[in-house]
Amino acid sequence: MIHLQWPWLLLALPLPWLAHRWLAPWDNSAAALRVPFLEDFEQTAGATPSSGSRSRPLALAGLAWLLLVLACTRPQWLGEPVEQAVSGRDLLLAIDLSGSMQTPDFVLNGENVDRLTATKQVAGRFIERRAGDRIGLILFGEKPYLQAPLTFDRKTVQTLLDESFIGMAGDATAIGDAIGLAVKRLKNNPAEQRVLILMTDGANTAGTVEPLKAAELAAGEGLKIYTVGVGADELIVRDFFGARRVNPSADLDETALKGIAEKTGGRYFRARDTQELEQIYALLDRLEPVQKDVQYFRPRSELYPWPAGLALLLAAGLIGARLLDKTP
């Protein structure tokens, strides 16, 4: 919609008419040169201009004044209301991309999928609900990488998560280094806003920092860590000898993950299937609430150059026509 920033300036529209109506014109008839035989000059000068030709410049001048006043009111085009992100918390997601995340022990929409696919699906919906928070993404395997810095652009974070794949950070698992990178990225943020959600399905097998030592550093910096152990407790494997039951999460170091959460004031969660993973993220929504007071703003586009430019063109045309009329 069109909005006038200063609509009261429309009161200036009748100013030319008021000036013409109430201000007495300058009478210079006494100083005019009186020429005898004026009738002869009028006859040689030709026919007098018609009333239509005299009214046309007046109408153009009136239109130019109207456009000029309209430009002075500063017209603007208001776009659709856009949600203004208000920082509630700074959340970092650390997702394990090691080789074990390709274990197909999750069920999604009736189909067996690997752990990373299920994580992407559920974590993506969690990111989508975090309006008002800044979200960052760390992907780790043998080494941790900051894939997305803290940002209000949730769609970009979700896209980067969807584009990740198993092994892109190496096949090993560097949990301690991932925590260390999170501490470094959140070090300058207010203490009450530092939150890390770390998801892994294994144990620390790489990196230079031990997970519990990294947790102590995180606690010293006021970083709260929620750890999520991913993987089913039982998986049926079929081979040459038939079907047998195995524990695909035998390598999951729950002791370390619980210790990390306890040292930093967070919690440890166990996600054995997609439903538990959904419940964990729903619980995290309650533990780390979204900012409730959402603000909106409407983008504005200035329109005043258009009427101002047209008024200038009309004024230039009137001046040019006046000069041509006076040319002998």
Summary of the structure (lengths in Angstrom):
residues: 328
radius of gyration: 37.4
end to end distance: 50.5
largest distance: 132.1
contacts: 951
relative contact order: 0.15
helix: 44%
strand: 22%
